[in-house]
């Protein structure tokens, strides 16, 4: 679990695949070919998922989403009074506790370990925790309590940012299932898919009105929604191979969605 957290700390969740805007409008066939051949070298925003070294027994999991609620987090003893302590506070003296690095982000935010997470409920829980854990609430407490408040608040932030959006949530869940992730892109991405992404990017660059951008954005959102539903199905079945392939597509369309937003901002 420490390795999972190290990844999330260093990569965050706001990173996307590299921009395709550098490909100018009306790029010729040679530019298209270069885009495809170089895509495996230039994309370093998300780690590559390697399933070729994963044993078959974990590529197909029987119960990938079974009972990882907050109650399953290991009970600890309070650092101050020794009584049983929960994730954030001691049940007896109510003093704040250090972060539990054995807890998953789902446990931290007290939600089921599923890709189809209830985002509004996730946000509600996040705000509730931050109201309790924010360092401003501990300004008159001991240095130890202030330190734990800062660490707990930062951990809750990371957990929320990771689970809030589909792409980082999928990356995190694949890691929980033991899929090795490392820097790089998806070298096996379908060239036809990469051309589809490039053509969409060119249409966006050529668009001259908010209406045109909206149309492109709608198509991108529909594709991303469909990919998200497929990802949920794959993870529920424990089909990590399909999840890996879907993640590659989701990364590109999440990037396109951000570029649509930027384009609309430019046209204001």
HUNORPE-V900745 format. One record per residue. N is the residue number from 1. RES is the residue in one small letter. PSI is psi in degrees with one decimal (* if undefined). BURIAL is I if it has 16 or more other ideal C-beta (glycine too) atoms within 10 Angstrom, else O. D_LAST is the distance of its C-alpha to the last C-alpha in Angstrom with 1 decimal. Layout:
BEGIN
((N | RES | PSI | BURIAL | D_LAST) (N | RES | PSI | BURIAL | D_LAST))
END
This chain:
BEGIN
((1 | x | -31.1 | O | 44.7) (2 | x | -35.6 | O | 44.4) (3 | x | -33.3 | O | 43.1) (4 | x | -44.6 | I | 40.4) (5 | x | -36.1 | I | 39.3) (6 | x | -38.5 | O | 39.4) (7 | x | -47.8 | I | 37.0) (8 | x | -35.1 | I | 34.5) (9 | x | -42.4 | O | 34.8) (10 | x | -24.9 | O | 34.2) (11 | x | -24.1 | I | 31.5) (12 | x | -162.0 | O | 29.5) (13 | x | 3.7 | I | 27.2) (14 | x | 18.1 | O | 23.8) (15 | x | 140.8 | O | 24.9) (16 | x | 172.0 | I | 24.0) (17 | x | 156.5 | I | 25.4) (18 | x | 149.1 | O | 24.5) (19 | x | 142.9 | O | 21.4) (20 | x | 8.3 | I | 22.0) (21 | x | -21.1 | O | 19.3) (22 | x | -14.7 | O | 22.2) (23 | x | 111.8 | I | 23.5) (24 | x | 161.4 | O | 22.3) (25 | x | 138.0 | O | 21.5) (26 | x | 25.5 | O | 24.8) (27 | x | 140.8 | I | 26.8) (28 | x | 178.5 | O | 30.4) (29 | x | -33.5 | O | 33.0) (30 | x | -39.5 | O | 34.1) (31 | x | -38.8 | O | 30.8) (32 | x | -44.6 | I | 30.7) (33 | x | -41.7 | O | 34.2) (34 | x | -38.7 | O | 33.3) (35 | x | -44.5 | I | 30.4) (36 | x | -46.1 | I | 32.8) (37 | x | -29.2 | O | 35.7) (38 | x | -10.2 | O | 33.7) (39 | x | -30.1 | I | 31.7) (40 | x | -10.9 | O | 34.8) (41 | x | -26.6 | O | 34.7) (42 | x | -14.7 | O | 31.2) (43 | x | 110.4 | I | 30.0) (44 | x | 22.0 | O | 31.1) (45 | x | -27.2 | I | 28.5) (46 | x | 149.5 | I | 30.7) (47 | x | 150.2 | I | 34.5) (48 | x | 142.2 | I | 36.4) (49 | x | 120.3 | I | 38.4) (50 | x | 111.2 | O | 42.0) (51 | x | -5.7 | I | 44.1) (52 | x | -19.0 | O | 46.8) (53 | x | 5.8 | O | 48.7) (54 | x | 128.0 | I | 48.3) (55 | x | 147.1 | O | 51.6) (56 | x | -28.7 | O | 51.5) (57 | x | -21.6 | O | 52.5) (58 | x | -3.2 | O | 49.1) (59 | x | -20.2 | I | 47.0) (60 | x | 97.7 | O | 48.1) (61 | x | 143.3 | I | 48.2) (62 | x | -39.9 | O | 50.0) (63 | x | 72.2 | O | 48.2) (64 | x | -14.8 | I | 45.1) (65 | x | 29.2 | I | 43.7) (66 | x | 116.1 | O | 46.9) (67 | x | 64.4 | O | 47.0) (68 | x | 39.1 | I | 45.0) (69 | x | 171.7 | O | 44.2) (70 | x | -26.1 | I | 44.4) (71 | x | -17.3 | O | 48.1) (72 | x | -3.9 | O | 49.1) (73 | x | 141.7 | I | 48.1) (74 | x | 131.8 | O | 51.3) (75 | x | 138.7 | O | 52.8) (76 | x | 171.2 | O | 53.4) (77 | x | 142.0 | O | 55.5) (78 | x | 135.7 | I | 54.1) (79 | x | -18.5 | O | 54.3) (80 | x | -49.7 | I | 55.6) (81 | x | -11.5 | O | 58.1) (82 | x | -2.6 | O | 58.5) (83 | x | 164.7 | O | 57.7) (84 | x | 133.7 | O | 55.6) (85 | x | 141.3 | I | 51.9) (86 | x | -166.5 | O | 48.9) (87 | x | -37.4 | I | 45.6) (88 | x | -37.2 | I | 44.5) (89 | x | 154.4 | I | 47.3) (90 | x | 137.4 | I | 51.1) (91 | x | -15.3 | O | 52.5) (92 | x | -62.5 | O | 55.3) (93 | x | -6.2 | O | 54.3) (94 | x | 14.6 | O | 50.5) (95 | x | 148.5 | I | 49.7) (96 | x | 146.2 | I | 46.7) (97 | x | 159.6 | I | 47.5) (98 | x | 159.4 | O | 46.4) (99 | x | 143.2 | I | 44.0) (100 | x | 102.7 | I | 45.7) (101 | x | 0.0 | O | 44.9) (102 | x | -2.9 | O | 46.6) (103 | x | 142.8 | I | 44.1) (104 | x | 167.4 | I | 41.3) (105 | x | -30.5 | I | 37.7) (106 | x | -40.6 | I | 38.5) (107 | x | -40.5 | I | 41.5) (108 | x | -40.5 | I | 39.6) (109 | x | 9.6 | I | 37.1) (110 | x | 51.9 | I | 39.9) (111 | x | 160.2 | I | 38.6) (112 | x | 146.7 | O | 40.3) (113 | x | 86.8 | I | 40.0) (114 | x | 149.5 | I | 38.1) (115 | x | -31.6 | I | 34.9) (116 | x | 58.7 | I | 34.0) (117 | x | 146.5 | I | 33.5) (118 | x | 97.9 | O | 32.5) (119 | x | -44.4 | O | 29.2) (120 | x | -40.6 | O | 29.1) (121 | x | -36.6 | O | 32.7) (122 | x | -44.5 | I | 32.0) (123 | x | -40.1 | O | 29.4) (124 | x | -44.3 | O | 31.9) (125 | x | -38.9 | I | 34.6) (126 | x | -48.5 | I | 32.5) (127 | x | -37.2 | O | 31.7) (128 | x | -44.3 | O | 35.3) (129 | x | -41.0 | I | 36.6) (130 | x | -30.7 | O | 34.4) (131 | x | -30.7 | O | 35.6) (132 | x | -31.7 | O | 39.1) (133 | x | -8.4 | I | 38.7) (134 | x | 135.9 | O | 36.4) (135 | x | -27.2 | I | 38.2) (136 | x | -27.6 | O | 37.8) (137 | x | -10.3 | I | 40.4) (138 | x | 19.0 | I | 42.9) (139 | x | -25.9 | O | 42.8) (140 | x | 6.7 | O | 46.4) (141 | x | -179.1 | O | 47.7) (142 | x | 158.1 | O | 49.7) (143 | x | -36.7 | O | 48.2) (144 | x | -44.7 | O | 48.7) (145 | x | -38.0 | I | 46.8) (146 | x | -41.0 | I | 43.9) (147 | x | -46.5 | O | 43.9) (148 | x | -34.2 | I | 43.9) (149 | x | -45.5 | I | 41.2) (150 | x | -42.8 | O | 38.8) (151 | x | -41.7 | O | 39.8) (152 | x | -42.4 | I | 39.5) (153 | x | -42.0 | I | 36.1) (154 | x | -39.4 | O | 34.8) (155 | x | -40.7 | I | 36.4) (156 | x | -39.4 | I | 34.9) (157 | x | -46.4 | O | 31.4) (158 | x | -40.4 | I | 32.2) (159 | x | -44.6 | I | 33.6) (160 | x | -44.7 | I | 30.6) (161 | x | -33.3 | I | 28.1) (162 | x | -42.5 | I | 30.3) (163 | x | -13.0 | I | 30.9) (164 | x | -39.1 | I | 27.5) (165 | x | 150.5 | O | 26.0) (166 | x | -43.4 | I | 27.9) (167 | x | -55.2 | I | 28.1) (168 | x | -30.2 | I | 29.5) (169 | x | -42.0 | I | 31.6) (170 | x | -42.9 | I | 33.1) (171 | x | -46.3 | I | 33.9) (172 | x | -42.9 | I | 35.6) (173 | x | -35.8 | I | 37.6) (174 | x | -38.5 | I | 38.8) (175 | x | -40.8 | I | 40.0) (176 | x | -29.6 | I | 41.8) (177 | x | 4.6 | I | 43.6) (178 | x | 10.7 | O | 44.8) (179 | x | 125.8 | I | 42.6) (180 | x | 129.9 | O | 42.6) (181 | x | 136.0 | I | 39.2) (182 | x | 168.1 | O | 38.7) (183 | x | 144.1 | O | 36.3) (184 | x | -175.7 | O | 35.2) (185 | x | -175.8 | I | 33.7) (186 | x | 94.9 | I | 35.2) (187 | x | -20.9 | O | 37.5) (188 | x | 12.5 | O | 38.6) (189 | x | 139.9 | I | 35.2) (190 | x | 123.8 | O | 35.6) (191 | x | -36.1 | O | 34.7) (192 | x | -36.8 | O | 33.6) (193 | x | -42.6 | O | 31.2) (194 | x | -36.3 | I | 29.8) (195 | x | -38.4 | O | 29.4) (196 | x | -43.2 | O | 27.5) (197 | x | -43.2 | I | 25.1) (198 | x | -42.2 | I | 24.8) (199 | x | -38.9 | O | 24.2) (200 | x | -40.0 | I | 21.4) (201 | x | -39.4 | I | 19.9) (202 | x | -40.2 | I | 20.4) (203 | x | -39.9 | O | 18.8) (204 | x | -41.5 | I | 15.7) (205 | x | -31.6 | I | 15.8) (206 | x | -14.6 | O | 16.6) (207 | x | 141.6 | I | 13.9) (208 | x | -4.5 | O | 12.0) (209 | x | 155.3 | O | 10.2) (210 | x | -31.9 | O | 8.6) (211 | x | -42.5 | O | 12.2) (212 | x | -43.0 | O | 13.8) (213 | x | -40.5 | I | 12.0) (214 | x | -41.3 | O | 12.9) (215 | x | -43.9 | O | 16.4) (216 | x | -43.3 | I | 16.8) (217 | x | -39.3 | I | 15.7) (218 | x | -43.4 | O | 18.2) (219 | x | -40.1 | O | 20.9) (220 | x | -43.2 | I | 20.5) (221 | x | -38.8 | O | 20.7) (222 | x | -41.1 | O | 23.7) (223 | x | -44.4 | I | 25.4) (224 | x | -38.0 | I | 24.9) (225 | x | -43.2 | O | 26.3) (226 | x | -42.8 | O | 29.2) (227 | x | -37.4 | I | 29.9) (228 | x | -41.0 | I | 29.8) (229 | x | -39.1 | O | 32.4) (230 | x | -37.7 | I | 34.5) (231 | x | -41.6 | I | 34.4) (232 | x | -43.8 | I | 35.6) (233 | x | -44.2 | O | 38.5) (234 | x | -43.7 | I | 39.4) (235 | x | -36.4 | I | 39.6) (236 | x | -33.3 | I | 41.6) (237 | x | -11.9 | O | 44.0) (238 | x | 20.1 | I | 44.2) (239 | x | 84.6 | I | 43.3) (240 | x | -26.6 | I | 41.9) (241 | x | -47.4 | I | 42.0) (242 | x | -38.0 | I | 39.6) (243 | x | -39.5 | I | 37.4) (244 | x | -45.3 | I | 37.3) (245 | x | -39.9 | I | 36.2) (246 | x | -35.7 | I | 33.5) (247 | x | -40.0 | I | 32.2) (248 | x | -42.6 | I | 31.6) (249 | x | -39.7 | I | 29.4) (250 | x | -37.9 | I | 27.6) (251 | x | -44.9 | I | 26.6) (252 | x | -42.4 | I | 25.0) (253 | x | -28.0 | I | 23.1) (254 | x | -37.6 | I | 21.9) (255 | x | -42.7 | I | 20.6) (256 | x | -38.0 | I | 18.8) (257 | x | -40.9 | O | 17.3) (258 | x | -38.1 | O | 15.9) (259 | x | -32.2 | I | 14.5) (260 | x | -44.0 | I | 12.8) (261 | x | -41.9 | O | 11.0) (262 | x | -40.3 | O | 10.2) (263 | x | -41.8 | I | 9.0) (264 | x | -36.8 | O | 6.6) (265 | x | -39.2 | O | 5.4) (266 | x | -32.4 | O | 5.6) (267 | x | -5.3 | O | 3.8) (268 | x | * | O | 0.0))
END
